[in-house]
Amino acid sequence: MAGDVQARPDRRVVFLASVGDVSPLTSIVIPCFNYGDYLAEAIDSALAQTHRPIEVIVVNDGSTDHSETVAKAYGDRIRYVHQANAGVPAARNAGIRLAGGDYVVFLDADDTLDDTFVAKCASVLEAHAEAGFVYTQRRSFGRESGCSRFPQYDLDELKRSNFIHATALIRAAVLRDHTFDETFARGHEDWHFFLTLAEHGIQGVLVDQPLFSYRKHQDRTSKLDSLSYRGCRSRLEVVRAHPRLYTRSEKLDAFVRAAIEPGRVTAGRVKRRIKRWLSGS
């Protein structure tokens, strides 16, 4: 059946490598919504990159805190733009429109880059003319600490789970044709984005080092925490957005998991409350 045929690249997409001794300009786009307490750390890590040249673009996505004050304190060392709140995908797309670099990196305003992130990723991307982007391992800090163990790029694995963070080094040529879907403002926009690239024959390369740090908030407001709460429903949205990538059985599995998720979450809450009651806490 046609619905069971997985989309596979029927051609190898080849991108032109940089020419000459001049390093390509890299644009680091930092979307920010009410993360003024952390924004300076993100900007400082972007400005500290050993790779040159870079430009840093802060997109204030309708923050009501002191994010604007923090950003404007950097003066002409960064580019700053404010927009009405529209969600992370829209903020990233605004950054894409402003970016003048050959490469683009998206950095969440509460995260930080290792100072060699761009240099190491750009070196690998320049060595792989067929690749559209480079991603790395992730170091967590804050409420939890540790390093990810993301696999080498594999479409079958990517279909099962999102192991590529939006903080990747991406060719601007890719982003001119493929931006973030702004209807995915509630999450998984990065997973949807990289699956879309796969559908168009654009693959990535892993740098197997933790080159950016992901903040795990004490109040569990980190994006990965909120996504894990409604993960099955979000997964179903991604599967529905890529009908040619998923088989009928995979689609059915996603639907069933989403259908039983509310009951599973409720049962988990009840179980935790019973345990607290029995322990007297």
Helices and strands as residue ranges (DSSP letters): G 2-4, E 26-32, H 36-47, E 54-61, H 67-72, G 75-77, E 79-83, H 88-98, E 103-106, E 112-113, H 117-127, E 133-142, E 146-147, H 155-160, E 169-171, H 172-177, G 182-184, H 189-199, E 204-216, H 223-229, H 231-241, H 248-279
